[in-house]
Amino acid sequence: MSTVSTRDLSRNPSAVLNDVTRSGRPALVTRHGRVIAALVPVDQEALEDLVLATAPQFLEDMAAASAALKAGDTVGGAELWAELSDERAG
């Protein structure tokens, strides 16, 4: 895994991105010697999963849905469709 300073990244972003793409390995971005970010290669087919897996709102919503399911707070399909139809009509 390579490291690149913020200064080097700002001076030559294409070279850093090309290296990450070519090698398939992440590059750690440092500021004053401390890691502050990581540039990672992205598999186009897994892009949506990657974004959702790290999106705070999505993670919160999934945790809330899991808790509701565990508590038995569910509705049947017919009830759900009726509720959605009412919302569209109203």
N, CA and C of each residue as an Amber inpcrd file, in Angstrom:
protein
   270
   0.8580000  -1.1670000   0.0000000   0.0000000   0.0000000   0.0000000
   0.9040000   1.2290000   0.0000000   0.6270000   2.1320000  -0.9160000
   1.4560000   3.3260000  -1.0070000   0.8640000   4.4550000  -0.1740000
   1.6910000   5.4420000   0.0770000   1.2300000   6.6510000   0.7590000
   1.5860000   7.8460000  -0.1070000   0.7680000   8.8700000  -0.0010000
   0.9900000  10.0980000  -0.7520000   0.5830000  11.2660000   0.1490000
   1.3820000  12.3080000   0.1570000   1.0370000  13.4770000   0.9660000
  -0.0250000  14.3000000   0.2440000  -0.7300000  15.1210000   0.9920000
  -1.7400000  15.9830000   0.3710000  -1.0830000  16.9200000  -0.6410000
   0.1310000  17.3500000  -0.3500000   0.8500000  18.2340000  -1.2780000
   1.1190000  17.5090000  -2.5960000   1.6520000  16.2830000  -2.5090000
   1.9280000  15.5220000  -3.7340000   0.6380000  15.2030000  -4.4880000
  -0.4110000  14.8950000  -3.7490000  -1.6930000  14.6100000  -4.3870000
  -2.2190000  15.8360000  -5.1220000  -2.0930000  17.0090000  -4.5200000
  -2.5900000  18.2270000  -5.1650000  -1.7420000  18.6090000  -6.3750000
  -0.4700000  18.2540000  -6.3520000   0.4170000  18.5880000  -7.4700000
   0.2640000  17.6330000  -8.6530000  -0.0650000  16.3830000  -8.3780000
  -0.1210000  15.4080000  -9.4630000  -1.2100000  14.3590000  -9.2170000
  -2.4840000  14.7850000  -9.1850000  -3.5600000  13.8420000  -8.8830000
  -3.6910000  12.7160000  -9.9160000  -3.4760000  13.0120000 -11.1810000
  -3.6250000  11.9780000 -12.2090000  -2.6490000  10.8300000 -12.0030000
  -1.4080000  11.1490000 -11.6680000  -0.4070000  10.0970000 -11.4620000
  -0.7940000   9.2120000 -10.2840000  -1.2820000   9.8120000  -9.2120000
  -1.6760000   9.0370000  -8.0280000  -2.8650000   8.1390000  -8.3760000
  -3.8620000   8.7000000  -9.0300000  -5.0400000   7.9170000  -9.4030000
  -4.6870000   6.8190000 -10.4000000  -3.8050000   7.1260000 -11.3380000
  -3.3600000   6.0960000 -12.2800000  -2.6610000   4.9570000 -11.5590000
  -1.8490000   5.2840000 -10.5600000  -1.1470000   4.2480000  -9.8000000
  -2.1410000   3.3640000  -9.0420000  -3.1370000   3.9690000  -8.4290000
  -4.1480000   3.2020000  -7.6970000  -4.9170000   2.2940000  -8.6670000
  -5.2780000   2.8400000  -9.8090000  -6.0230000   2.0600000 -10.8000000
  -5.1730000   0.9220000 -11.3540000  -3.9420000   1.2270000 -11.7120000
  -3.0540000   0.2340000 -12.3090000  -2.7010000  -0.8810000 -11.3250000
  -2.3660000  -0.5050000 -10.0900000  -1.9280000  -1.4930000  -9.1030000
  -3.0930000  -2.2440000  -8.4700000  -4.2720000  -1.5970000  -8.4440000
  -5.4120000  -2.2070000  -7.7660000  -5.2950000  -2.1420000  -6.2530000
  -4.3420000  -1.3460000  -5.7610000  -4.1170000  -1.2370000  -4.3160000
  -4.3940000   0.1890000  -3.8440000  -4.8550000   0.3370000  -2.6120000
  -5.1520000   1.6760000  -2.0880000  -3.9010000   2.5380000  -1.9300000
  -4.1130000   3.8350000  -1.8910000  -3.0660000   4.7970000  -1.5480000
  -3.5630000   5.5720000  -0.3370000  -2.7670000   5.5980000   0.7020000
  -3.1220000   6.3550000   1.8960000  -2.6720000   7.7940000   1.7130000
  -3.5540000   8.7250000   2.0050000  -3.2510000  10.1490000   1.8810000
  -2.8820000  10.6640000   3.2680000  -1.7370000  11.3360000   3.3460000
  -1.2610000  11.8310000   4.6400000  -1.1780000  13.3520000   4.6600000
  -1.3450000  13.8900000   5.8480000  -1.1260000  15.3150000   6.1080000
  -0.2520000  15.3860000   7.3520000   0.8950000  16.0060000   7.2140000
   1.8570000  16.0990000   8.3170000   2.1760000  14.7180000   8.8850000
   2.2700000  13.7300000   7.9820000   2.6490000  12.3770000   8.3790000
   1.5340000  11.5130000   8.9530000   0.3320000  12.0560000   9.0730000
  -0.7930000  11.2880000   9.6090000  -1.7690000  10.9440000   8.5030000
  -2.2290000   9.7170000   8.4840000  -3.1900000   9.2890000   7.4740000
  -4.5300000   9.9770000   7.7100000  -5.0480000  10.5940000   6.6340000
  -6.3380000  11.2880000   6.7490000  -7.3880000  10.7340000   5.7830000
  -6.9410000   9.9710000   4.7850000  -7.8900000   9.4290000   3.8020000
  -7.2300000   8.2670000   3.0710000  -8.0520000   7.5540000   2.3330000
  -7.5370000   6.4730000   1.4990000  -8.2110000   6.5540000   0.1350000
  -7.4120000   6.4330000  -0.8930000  -7.9320000   6.3300000  -2.2490000
  -7.9290000   4.8510000  -2.5900000  -9.0930000   4.3220000  -2.9340000
  -9.1990000   2.8890000  -3.1960000  -9.7190000   2.6470000  -4.6030000
  -9.2180000   1.6190000  -5.2520000  -9.7640000   1.2900000  -6.5670000
 -11.1890000   0.7920000  -6.4110000 -12.0180000   1.0740000  -7.3910000
 -13.4330000   0.7170000  -7.3070000 -13.7920000  -0.2300000  -8.4410000
 -14.3740000  -1.3450000  -8.0680000 -14.9310000  -2.2760000  -9.0450000
 -16.2800000  -1.6920000  -9.4590000 -16.4470000  -1.3720000 -10.7320000
 -17.6650000  -0.7170000 -11.2010000 -18.9290000  -1.4920000 -10.8480000
 -18.8530000  -2.8010000 -10.8420000 -20.0340000  -3.6100000 -10.5230000
 -20.3830000  -3.5550000  -9.0420000 -19.4200000  -3.2220000  -8.2080000
 -19.6550000  -3.1730000  -6.7690000 -19.7850000  -1.7440000  -6.2510000
 -19.8100000  -0.7650000  -7.1410000 -19.8170000   0.6410000  -6.7370000
 -21.0110000   1.0050000  -5.8600000 -22.2050000   0.6260000  -6.2710000
 -23.3940000   0.9760000  -5.4930000 -23.3300000   0.3620000  -4.0950000
 -22.9050000  -0.8870000  -4.0000000 -22.7810000  -1.5410000  -2.6940000
 -21.7550000  -0.8230000  -1.8260000 -20.6390000  -0.4030000  -2.4260000
 -19.6030000   0.3140000  -1.6780000 -20.1390000   1.6280000  -1.1180000
 -20.8350000   2.3760000  -1.9600000 -21.3790000   3.6710000  -1.5220000
 -22.4080000   3.4740000  -0.4160000 -23.3260000   2.5380000  -0.6090000
 -24.3570000   2.3170000   0.4050000 -23.7740000   1.7810000   1.7090000
 -22.7660000   0.9530000   1.6170000 -22.1800000   0.3590000   2.8210000
 -21.4870000   1.3880000   3.7020000 -21.1720000   2.5400000   3.1450000
 -20.4850000   3.5600000   3.9300000 -21.3110000   4.8310000   4.1170000
 -22.5420000   4.8420000   3.6210000 -23.4020000   6.0200000   3.7510000
 -24.0750000   6.0150000   5.1160000 -23.7960000   7.0100000   5.9620000
 -24.3440000   7.0120000   7.3230000 -25.8700000   6.8890000   7.3840000
 -26.5970000   7.6080000   6.5330000 -28.0620000   7.5510000   6.5830000
 -28.5620000   6.1600000   6.2220000 -27.9470000   5.5200000   5.2390000
 -28.3420000   4.1780000   4.8470000 -28.1020000   3.2090000   6.0000000
 -26.9500000   3.3240000   6.6590000 -26.6380000   2.4400000   7.7760000
 -27.6190000   2.6410000   8.9310000 -27.9820000   3.9010000   9.2000000
 -28.9660000   4.1810000  10.2520000 -30.3270000   3.5860000   9.8980000
 -30.7340000   3.7640000   8.6430000 -32.0280000   3.2280000   8.1980000
 -32.0470000   1.7020000   8.2830000 -30.9680000   1.0580000   7.9030000
 -30.8990000  -0.4020000   7.9660000 -30.9600000  -0.8860000   9.4190000
 -30.2820000  -0.1810000  10.3250000 -30.3180000  -0.5540000  11.7410000
 -31.7340000  -0.3890000  12.2960000 -32.4060000   0.7000000  11.9170000
 -33.7820000   0.9290000  12.3730000 -34.7190000  -0.1370000  11.8130000
 -34.5330000  -0.4950000  10.5550000 -35.3740000  -1.5280000   9.9530000
 -35.1560000  -2.8790000  10.6270000 -33.9120000  -3.2010000  10.9350000
 -33.6100000  -4.4620000  11.6200000 -34.2370000  -4.5030000  13.0020000
 -34.1660000  -3.3720000  13.7150000 -34.7580000  -3.3070000  15.0490000
 -36.2750000  -3.4550000  14.9720000 -36.9070000  -2.8080000  13.9980000
 -38.3610000  -2.9060000  13.8380000 -38.7670000  -4.3370000  13.5010000
 -38.0120000  -4.9750000  12.6420000 -38.3070000  -6.3530000  12.2760000
 -38.1710000  -7.2800000  13.4800000 -37.1140000  -7.0720000  14.2410000
 -36.8860000  -7.8950000  15.4360000 -38.0050000  -7.7040000  16.4600000
 -38.5450000  -6.4720000  16.5500000 -39.6200000  -6.1690000  17.4960000
 -40.9860000  -6.6020000  16.9660000 -41.0300000  -7.0990000  15.7390000
 -42.3010000  -7.5310000  15.1720000 -43.1330000  -6.3980000  14.6180000
 -42.5360000  -5.2470000  14.4450000 -43.2430000  -4.0700000  13.9360000
 -43.2660000  -4.1330000  12.4100000 -44.1550000  -4.9680000  11.8800000
 -44.2400000  -5.1730000  10.4400000 -45.6810000  -5.0420000   9.9770000
 -45.8630000  -4.8810000   8.6760000 -47.2020000  -4.8560000   8.0780000
 -47.2050000  -5.7980000   6.8830000 -48.3700000  -6.2710000   6.5230000
 -48.5080000  -7.1400000   5.3610000 -48.4220000  -6.3400000   4.0780000
 -48.1900000  -7.0520000   2.9790000 -48.0580000  -6.4030000   1.6830000
 -49.2850000  -5.6190000   1.2720000 -50.4760000  -6.1820000   1.4820000
 -51.7180000  -5.5060000   1.0960000 -51.8760000  -4.1990000   1.8700000
 -51.5520000  -4.2370000   3.1530000 -51.6570000  -3.0290000   3.9770000
 -50.6570000  -1.9640000   3.5150000 -49.4630000  -2.4040000   3.1860000
 -48.4400000  -1.4760000   2.7060000 -48.8830000  -0.8060000   1.4130000
 -49.3640000  -1.5890000   0.4390000 -49.7970000  -1.0260000  -0.8360000
 -50.9700000  -0.0720000  -0.6440000 -51.8840000  -0.4000000   0.2550000
 -53.0150000   0.4880000   0.5300000 -52.5190000   1.8130000   1.1110000
 -51.5730000   1.7340000   2.0200000 -51.0150000   2.9500000   2.6330000
 -50.3050000   3.8040000   1.5920000 -49.5310000   3.1770000   0.7160000
 -48.8470000   3.9260000  -0.3320000 -49.8300000   4.5610000  -1.2990000
 -50.8950000   3.8480000  -1.6290000 -51.9250000   4.3930000  -2.5230000
 -52.6010000   5.5940000  -1.8940000 -52.8890000   5.5140000  -0.5910000
 -53.5140000   6.6250000   0.1220000 -52.6000000   7.8520000   0.1200000
 -51.2860000   7.6290000   0.2880000 -50.3400000   8.7480000   0.3010000
 -50.2880000   9.4290000  -1.0640000 -50.3310000   8.6510000  -2.1210000
 -50.3080000   9.2250000  -3.4700000 -51.5910000  10.0040000  -3.7630000
 -52.7030000   9.4860000  -3.2860000 -53.9870000  10.1210000  -3.5490000
 -54.1530000  11.3910000  -2.7280000 -53.5560000  11.3890000  -1.5450000
 -53.7640000  12.5000000  -0.6150000 -52.8080000  13.5800000  -0.8060000
